[in-house]
Amino acid sequence: MEVIPYKLRDKSSKTPCPHGMRATCTNCGINKPVLVHVGSGLEWDCPFYCGEGEQKNTTLCDFIPGTFTIYNSR
């Protein structure tokens, strides 16, 4: 498991996923995969997301190399 720090600007995350995860979202109308930003709503539905770190603005990630990099958020 790794800890990924991220930066917030204007209440949205500006840190792209270091593993290049992309997501679609049926409910949001995102039909083409977009790059997931760490700390965003799309990230919370990522299968490798394990929760927030104890420190502010960090995410716990359990990414497994060699697996998929696109998922459907909702």
N, C-alpha and C positions, 0 to 999 in steps of 0.2 A: 504494500500500500504506500502511496506517495502523497505528500502534502503539496498542493499547488496554490501559491499565493496569487491573488488577482487584484487589479486596480479598478476602482469605481470612479466614474466621472459623470456628473449630472444624473446620478442614481441608476446608471446602467454600467454593465461590465465592459471593459475595453481590452480584456486579456483573452486572446484566442486560445482554444484548447491546444495544448502542446502535442497532442496525439493526432490532431487533424480530424477529430470527430465531426461529422456532419449529421444534420437532422432534418426531417420533414415534420410537419404538424398539420394533421387533417383538420382539427378544430380551428387553427389559426389561418388556414388557407395557404400554408407554405407547401407547395407541391414539389418544388425542386429543392434538393438538399442544400442547406446553408451551413456555413461554418458555425459551430457552437462556441459561445464565449463562456469562459469559466465564471461562475457566479450568476449566470442568467437563468431564466425560467426553463429554457430548453435543456440546460444541463441537469436540472433536477430529475428529469425523466431518463437520463442516460443510464443504461444498464450497469455501468462501471462506477456510478456516483455512490459514495458511501456516506455522505453527510458533510456537515460543516466542521471545520477544525476548531480547536479550543481557542485559537487566536483569531482575532478579527480578520475578515477577508481572506480566509483560506478554505480550500475544499479538500476533502479526502477522496482520493481516486484509486480505484483498483483495476486499472486498465491492464489487459492481457495482450501483449504484443502478438501479432499474427492473426488476430481475430478481426471481426467486422469493424468498419469505421462509419457506417451509416445506419441510423435507426429512425423509427417513427415516434415522435414525441407523444402525440395523443391521438 
